[in-house]
Amino acid sequence: MDFNFANGLLALSAWIRNQSWLQRIYRRLPQRVRNRVLFTLAHRASVRAKFPRTEAWSRPLPATAAQTPVVAPVAGSGVNIFGYMRGQFGLAESVRLYARALIGAGYPVALFDVAIDLPHGFDDHSLDAYIGEHTPHAISILFVNPDYLKPALEHIGQARLRGQRLIACWFWELQDIPADWLPAIELIDEIMVASDFVKDAFERVTDKPVFRVPLPLSPIPDSGLQRGDFGLPEDTFIFLCTFDFNSWVHRKNPFAAIEAFRRAFPEGRNDVQLLVKSSNGHRHPDKFLELLKVSAQDPRIVVRDEVIDRAHVHALQRCADVYVSLHRAEGFGLGLAECMAMGKAVIATNWSGNVDFMNEDNSCLVDYSLVPVGEGEYPHPPGAMWADADVDHAARQMRRLADDRGLVKQLGRRAAGDIAQYLSARAAADALIAHVESGSRRVISAAETQ
């Protein structure tokens, strides 16, 4: 975001705070009016925080590689997949990744779009060729978390699910499952997860089968945008931090990344930059304005807030030198895995789902201490804990990479090799197909005995 504009917002905010008569008037306003003021300020700030547009942004986007299978079809019973097929957020991208893995393996799939109202963008059409109303298979996998399970099932319709074995693929970011999620477990037959962290959490609250299939990474189309198209300098070492405000800003913890950057690089060192790429800031005006306030203290920190196509996100990741995530908790850590897959060095909190594929040899892990989840910071059961990244350690990791470009390349090579092996689309497809086929045999056997 424009540094001068951000500072202008801060100056206006400070002036308002110093006017006691305005404060008295503001406190008397109804809460809905106060909220409207915040939304208006956040909306204007969000418009200014978009990426600058060059002609390259108007070029046609490349097609998704998985739109056509590249191998001979695999014989099998097939599976129905229900999820937010066109959504532009983490869970929606996850359903597409698993679907592409199965499609790429030639396994029969039927995709059904769960088009319920959520505060997200729904403009990803990369799998439209496979989406339909027909769901003929005996096994279904549902990519809708428990808090939206009932409206999703109503949208799908009981007729479409009758007689099927229902697997729910669920993501969660804490060690303890919320109590209000437990009734949803009674509505499904099995739970599929992407990490050991989530597997352990669900196994503590149910005896139903819980199995793990790591998120399969498939080739992501690259829009071809370059640093100049994103308004980034060519000769600067760029750290990238990305998150969605809808995914709870305290969990993603960009403020820690900002503080670590400022501790790592004192004023006057201008060969480094931190790009904080967020989305849906206008939906969370107080937190968005707080982010702008904190970032405006340093002109080397740039905030961009908007939902952009996955091909543009991939290009942005390519343009960065290092990806940073000082998260408090991750169910998996897709952004980290994607950047590692393309050979980027990454810095991340050494806790939760990402440690399945991150280690001291392929990344820069950051020390942490477990602290209670604060009220209002994230939906959580009483006593829930999450990680508080050691900001000083993160700053040392940032400085270490900025000062040693050879290490950056070395870590990137190791990361790419490890991710190619551990998060292989074909390996995930084979594991999921084997599980579905064994389940189909159980469904058929049960039907024959009735």
N, C-alpha and C positions, 0 to 999 in steps of 0.2 A: 504494500500500500504506500502511496505517496507520503514521504516523511513529513513534509510541511503540512499536508492536509491532516495527518494524524495529530501532529502537534497543535494544529488549529482546533481540533476537537477537544484536545486536552485543555487548552487555554480557555475555551468556552465553558467546559465542564467546571474548571477551577473557579472561573468568574461567577458562575451560577452558585457554586457552593459557598462563596464568600458573600453572597447577597442574602442576608437574613430574611428580608421581606419576601424574596422569591421562595426561599425554603419554607417559610410559613404557609405561603399560598400552595406550594407543591404538596406539602403534607396534608392539606385539607382536600386535595383532589381525590376522587374515587380511585380505587386501585386500577380499575379498567382504563381510566384516563392516563394514569402513570405508565401503565404498560404500553399504551398507545404511543406515548412520547418516546419510550425506549425503543419500540419497534420502528418508529419513524427515523430516529437517529441511526439505529443499526442498519436499516435498509439503505439509507443514504451512504453510510460508510461501506456497506457491502458492494454497492454499485462502483464506488471508487476503488475497491479492493480487487476488482477483476483483473485478469491478465490483460496487458495491452494487446491489441489485435493487429497483426500484420497480414499481408495478402496470403501468406502460407496457411493461415487458419481456414481459409475458404476452399482449400483444395479438397477434393473428395477423399473420404476416409477409406483406408484399406479394409477389405473384407476380413472377417475372422477366419483363422486358419481351419477351425473345426467345423465349418459349415458343410463340408462334404467328407465322408469317411475316406480314409486313405488305405485301408486294408480290406481284405475279403471279410464278409460278414461272419460272425461267430454264431454257431448254433446255440440256442438256449431258449429258455422260457420267456425271457424279457422282463422288464420292470417299468412300472409307471412312476414318474417323478413329478411331484407337486411342489411348487415354490413360486417365489416372486421372480419369474423368468425375465422380466424386463426392468427390474429394479436396479438403481444405481447406488448400492450400499453393500456392505460386507456379506451379509447372509445371501443376498441375491447373487452376488458374484460367486459365492461358494456353490450354489446349486448349479450354476452354469459350468463351473469347473468340473464337478462330478459328471454332469451330463455330457460335456465334451469328451471326457475320458472314455465314457461308455460308447459314445457315438464313434470316436476315433478307433475303438476296438471292434467296431462293427456289431455291437450287441444291440438287440432290439429294445428300443426305449419309446415310451409315449410321454411327451411333456405336456403338462397342464399348467396354465398360468393362474396363480392365486392372486387375483386382482382385487384385493381389499384395500381400503383407504388407509394409507400410511404417510407420514410427513417426510417423504423422500421423492426423488426424481424417478421416473419410470420410462426412460427413453433409450434403453439398451435393446436393440432389435437384432442382435447377432444370432439368436437361435430361433427367429420367427419361423423359419422353414420347417422346424420340427414341432412347433407348438400347435396343439389342437384340442378337441373336445373328447376324443376317443381314448379311453384308458382300459385296454382289454386284458392286462396281465394280472396274475394272481398275487404279485408282490408289489407294494407301493412304498416309496420313500417320500416322506413329507419334510420339506425344509421350511418349517415355521416353528418358531420357539413357543414354549408353553403359554406365554402370556397372550398370544394371539391364536392359540390352537382352536378354540371353540368357534370364533368367527370364520376361521379358515375352513374348518370342517363343514360349517353351514354353507359356505360359498361353494365348496366342492360338491356337496350333496351326498346323502347317505346311499343313494342308489349307486353312485359311482364307486363307493367303498365297500359295499356289501360283499361279504365272503372273502375279502382280501386280507392278507397279512400286512399290517401297517408298521413300517419302520419310521421313526422320527429321527432326523439328523438335527441335533441340538448343539448350540454353542453357549458357553457360559464362562465367566471370567473370574469367579471366586472359588475358593475351596468348598464353600457351603452352598447348597442349592436352596433357594427361597422356599419357604413353607407353602406359599400360594402356587408354586409350580407342581407340587406333589400330586394333586388330583389329576393333572394332565397325563401323568404316567399311566394311570389306569385306563386311558383311552387308546393306548398304543401297545404294540406287542414287543417291540425291541427298540433300543436306542443306539444310534450310530453317532460317533464323535470323531473329531479330527486329531485330537491330541491326548496323551496320557493324562495331562492335567485335568481335562474335562471328564475323561473316563473315570478317574479316581473319585471325582466329585459325585457323579451319578451312582457309582457302585456303592457309595456310602448310604444311599437313601432308597435303593430298590434291589430286589432279587431278579428282576427281569434282565434278559441278556443285554449287555452293553459291549459293543465291539468298536474297534478303532480302525478307520481307514484314513490315513493322512491326506490332506487336501492335495489333489493332483494338479500340478502346474502345467498348463498347456501354452504353446506359443501365443504371445499377445501381439496383435498388430501394432505397428509403430506409425504414428501420423507423419513422422519425418520432421516435426518442428525442431528448431535449433534454439540455442540459448537466446539469441537475439529475438526470436519470436515470443519468448517468455519474458522479455525485458531483463535478461540476466547478462552480466558482463562476461566476456570471453576469457579474461585473464584472472579470474577470481576462483579460489577454492570454495566450493559451495556445499554446505550441509543442508540436507532436505529433511523436514519433519512434516508428516501429513496426518490428518485426522478429520473425522466427521463430527460436528457438534452434536448430532443426534446419537452418537455413540458415547456420550458423556465425557465432557472435557476434562473432568478430574481424573477419570480413568486413563485417558490418553496422555494427560499431563504435559502439554506443550510448554507450560510455564517453567518446568524444570529444564527443558532443552534450551529455552531462552536464557535462563540464569547460568546454565553450564557454559553456554557460548560466551557470555559476557565475562565470566570468570576466566575462561581459557584465553581470551584475546583482549587485552587491554586496549583502550582507546588509542588510536594512532596506527594500529595494525590494520591495513585496508586491503590485504590480499585474501581476506576471508569474508564469507557471507552466510547467513542463516536464512533460508527460505521456509517459512511456515505456510504450508498449503492446507487450507481448511475448506470445508463445505458446510452449507446450511447455517452460517453464522447469524443470518437475519432471523432465524427461528429461535435463537437463544440470545436475545439482545444484550442482556446484562453481562454474560460471559464473553460475548464477542467484543463488546466495548472494553471490557477488562483486558482482553488479549491485545487489542489495539493500544491501550494505554501502556501496557508493559513493554510492548515491542517498540513503541515510539521513542523510548529512551535511548535507542541506539540506531543510527541510520543504516548500519550494516545488516539489520534485521528487517526482512521484508515479509509482510503478510499478504497472501492472496486467498480470497475466499470465493469459490464458485464450484459448481458441479460441471466437470468437463468430461468429454468422452474418454473411454478407457484407452483408446489409441493415443490421446494427448497425455494422459497420465503416464503411460509407458514412456513416451518421449521425454517427459519431465524427469522421470526417474533416470533415464539415460544421461540427461544433461547434468545431473548432480554428480558430485564426487563421492559423497558419503551420505548414507541414510541414518537418521537418528530416531530412536523411539525410547524415551525414558518413561514408558508406560508403568502404571501401577498394577495392571493385570491384563493379560491377553488370553483369549480362548485358543488362539492359534498364532496369529501374527502374520497375516497375509502380505502386508506391505513389505515387511522384512524379508520374507521368503522370495517375493518377486524381485526385489533389488539384489539379493544374493544370487538368484538365478541368472541375472544379467552380468554378474561379475563385479558387483559393487561391494565396497567395504561397508559394514554396518556396525552401529553402536546401539546396544539395547540393554535394558534391565535384565538381569540374570534370574528371571523368575517367571513362572507360568507357562503357557502353551508353547512359546517360542523356543524353550530350551530343548524341545524334541529335536530340533534341527540346527541349533546354534551351540557352539562350544568355543573354547579358548583358542582353538587352532584356525577356525574359519570366520571369527568375528571378534569384536571388542565388547565383552560383556561387562556390565556395570554392577558394582556391589549395591546392596540394598539392605534395609531393615524392614521387618513386617510391622505395620501400624494399623490401628483400627480404621475401618472405613467411616468417614465422617458423615454426619447427618446431611442428607440432601445431595451427597456427592455421587451416589450410585444406589440403585435398589439392592438392598442387602438384608440378610437375616441378622438378628442380634449377635454381636460378638464377631462379626466377619472381619477378616484381616486382609490387607493387601500390601504390595511393596512400595516403599518409599526410596526411590533411587538416590544413591550417594552423588550429589551434584558435583562435589569436588573431584570424585573419581571420574565422573563423566567428562568434566572439563579437562582432566589429564588425558583421557582417551581422545578427545577432540584435538587437543594440541599435539598429541603424539602423531596422529594421522596427518594433520596439516603440515607437520614438519618432516614427515618421512613418506614421500610419494611412492617409494619402492615398496614400503610396507602396505600401502593402500592397494597396489597392484597384486601383491602376494596374497593378501587376504581375499581379494576379489576372485582370484583364480581358485583358491581352495573352496570358497563359498559356492562358486558356480559348479564345481565338481561334486561337492557333497549334495547340493540341492538336486542336481540332475539325477543322482542315484536315489536319494531318499524320497523325493517328491515326484517321482516319475509318473506320468499319466498312465502309462501302460501297466506299471506295477499296481497302482491304485485300482485301475479297471479290472485287472485279473483278480485282485483280492475281493472286490465288491461283487464281481460276477460269480465267483466261487461261493460267496455267502448267499447271494440271491438264489442260485441254483439249488443249494442245499435246502433253503427255505421253501422253494417251490415244490421240492420233493415231499417236504413235510406237509404242505398244504394239500397236495394231491392225495397223500396217504390218509390224511384226516378226513378228506371228503369221501374217499372210498369206504371208510369204515362207518359212515353215517347211514 
